[in-house]
Amino acid sequence: MKILFQGDSITDSGRARDNDINLGVGYPLLVKANLGFESPGKYEFFNRGISGNRVVDVYARIKNDIINLKPDVMSILIGVNDVWHEFSSENGVDAEKYFKIYDMIIEEVKNALPSIRIMIMEPFVLKGTATEEKWECFNLEVKKRSEMAKKIAQKYNLPYIQLQEGFDKLSENIDESYWLSDGVHPTAMGHEYIKNEWIKAFKIMEK
């Protein structure tokens, strides 16, 4: 069974570009370790997250990095750069366009690979060095992308992996940077949380 992780830097996490063994140091590696230990030889894992990607960037590489790989299962985590890039370089993707492009991705992938199972992961953010300067707006805009991602999941009846509420709760008794180093990028502990939620959704989908 081929499992594909798709997204931005949170998924990328330093993965190798020249081989598929090195999945980086983030949640894809932790998922691989968990599932690979439980069921040796059952799964093949691919990480095609690319740091800095927005939803439009994922769409631009849909053929090479999704359809041509013919995965049986794919998860997508995308959205924070659609907000961040607007603040940093006025090159973001507004919420309505985010939905439109995301919708195109799912529709085209399902048409090309009718038996694929897809999990939609919720974009998330905490207050940190990368987000605190424009925190109110950053937080609001990421929530808008989260709502759109959830609408995509509902439209296609796909599992939706909620992450924001969990990160908020985890941060109640310890500084946010323990989970997200700069408010965006997970620490090892943050990736462990994402892995746990990914595995829960995957095992429900497998039943």
C-alpha positions in Angstrom: 0.0 0.0 0.0 1.5 3.3 -1.1 1.0 6.2 1.4 1.8 9.7 0.2 2.3 12.8 2.5 1.7 16.0 0.6 2.1 19.6 1.9 4.5 22.4 2.8 7.5 22.7 5.1 5.7 21.0 8.0 5.4 17.9 5.9 8.8 18.4 4.1 10.7 18.5 7.4 14.1 18.1 5.6 13.2 15.1 3.4 15.6 13.9 0.8 15.0 14.9 -2.8 17.0 12.0 -4.3 15.5 9.0 -2.6 12.2 8.0 -1.0 13.7 6.3 2.1 14.5 9.5 3.9 11.2 11.1 4.8 12.7 13.9 6.9 12.4 14.3 10.6 8.7 15.2 10.9 5.4 13.4 11.3 5.8 11.4 8.0 8.8 9.7 9.5 6.9 9.0 12.8 3.9 7.6 10.9 6.3 5.4 8.9 8.0 4.2 12.1 4.6 3.4 13.7 2.9 1.7 10.8 6.1 0.0 9.6 6.7 -1.5 13.0 3.2 -2.7 13.4 2.9 -4.2 9.9 6.4 -4.9 8.4 6.4 -4.8 4.6 2.8 -3.7 4.2 3.3 -0.1 3.4 5.5 2.0 1.1 5.9 5.7 2.1 6.4 8.8 0.0 6.9 12.4 1.2 6.4 15.1 -1.4 6.0 18.1 0.9 7.9 21.2 -0.3 8.9 24.0 2.0 7.2 27.3 1.2 4.4 25.7 -0.8 0.9 27.2 -1.0 -2.2 25.4 -2.3 -1.5 26.7 -5.8 2.0 25.2 -5.7 0.6 21.8 -4.9 -1.8 22.1 -7.8 1.1 23.0 -10.1 2.8 19.7 -9.4 -0.3 17.5 -9.2 0.7 15.3 -12.0 4.3 14.6 -11.0 4.0 14.5 -7.3 0.5 12.9 -6.9 -1.1 11.3 -9.9 2.1 9.7 -11.4 2.9 8.2 -8.0 -0.4 6.4 -7.9 -0.8 6.4 -4.1 -3.4 4.3 -2.4 -3.6 6.8 0.5 -2.7 10.5 0.5 -2.9 13.1 3.3 -2.6 16.8 2.5 -1.6 19.5 5.0 -1.5 22.9 3.3 -2.7 26.5 4.1 -0.4 28.4 6.4 1.8 29.7 3.6 -1.3 30.9 1.8 -1.5 33.3 4.7 2.1 33.8 5.6 3.2 34.7 2.1 0.7 37.5 2.0 2.3 39.1 5.0 5.9 38.5 3.9 5.7 39.2 0.2 2.1 40.0 -0.8 2.0 36.7 -2.5 -0.6 34.8 -0.5 -3.8 33.0 -1.6 -7.1 34.3 -0.3 -9.5 31.9 1.3 -11.9 31.7 -1.6 -9.2 31.0 -4.1 -7.7 28.5 -1.6 -11.0 26.6 -1.6 -11.3 26.8 -5.4 -7.8 25.4 -6.0 -8.1 22.8 -3.3 -11.3 21.6 -4.8 -9.6 21.3 -8.2 -6.8 19.2 -6.7 -9.2 16.7 -5.0 -11.5 16.5 -8.0 -8.6 15.9 -10.5 -6.9 13.4 -8.2 -10.1 11.4 -7.6 -10.8 11.4 -11.3 -7.3 10.1 -12.1 -7.2 7.7 -9.2 -10.7 6.6 -8.4 -9.8 4.2 -5.6 -7.5 6.6 -3.7 -8.3 7.5 -0.1 -7.5 11.0 0.9 -7.2 12.6 4.3 -7.5 16.4 4.7 -5.4 17.9 7.5 -6.3 21.1 9.2 -3.9 24.1 8.9 -2.9 25.4 12.3 -1.0 28.3 14.0 0.1 29.4 17.4 1.5 32.7 18.7 5.3 32.7 18.1 8.2 34.5 16.7 6.9 34.1 13.1 3.3 35.1 13.9 3.2 37.4 16.9 3.8 40.7 15.0 0.5 40.3 13.1 -1.0 37.7 15.4 -4.7 38.7 15.3 -4.8 38.8 11.5 -2.5 35.7 11.1 -4.8 33.7 13.4 -8.0 34.8 11.7 -6.7 34.1 8.2 -5.4 30.6 9.1 -8.8 29.9 10.6 -10.5 30.9 7.3 -8.2 28.4 5.5 -9.1 25.7 8.1 -12.8 26.3 7.5 -12.2 26.0 3.7 -10.2 22.8 4.2 -13.1 21.4 6.3 -15.5 22.3 3.6 -13.4 20.3 1.1 -13.5 17.3 3.4 -17.2 17.6 3.8 -17.8 18.0 0.0 -16.0 14.8 -0.8 -16.8 12.9 2.3 -13.2 12.7 3.3 -11.6 12.3 6.8 -10.7 15.7 8.3 -7.8 15.6 10.8 -8.4 18.5 13.3 -5.2 19.9 14.7 -5.8 23.5 15.9 -7.9 22.7 19.0 -5.4 20.1 20.1 -2.4 22.5 19.8 -4.4 25.1 21.7 -5.1 22.7 24.5 -1.5 21.4 24.6 -0.3 25.0 24.9 -2.4 25.8 28.0 0.2 24.7 30.5 3.5 25.3 28.6 4.8 27.9 26.2 3.6 27.5 22.6 7.1 27.2 21.4 7.3 23.8 23.0 5.0 22.5 20.3 5.6 24.9 17.4 9.1 26.5 17.5 8.1 29.7 15.8 4.3 29.5 15.9 4.2 27.6 12.6 6.9 24.8 12.5 6.4 21.9 14.8 9.1 20.7 17.3 9.6 17.0 17.7 6.8 17.0 20.3 4.5 18.9 17.9 5.2 16.3 15.2 4.4 13.5 17.6 1.0 15.1 18.3 0.3 15.4 14.5 1.4 11.8 14.0 -1.0 10.6 16.7 -3.9 12.4 15.1 -2.9 11.1 11.6 -2.7 7.5 12.9 -6.2 7.8 14.6 -7.8 9.0 11.4 -6.0 6.4 9.2 -7.1 3.5 11.4 -10.7 4.7 11.4 -10.5 5.0 7.6 -9.0 1.5 7.4 -12.0 -0.1 9.2 
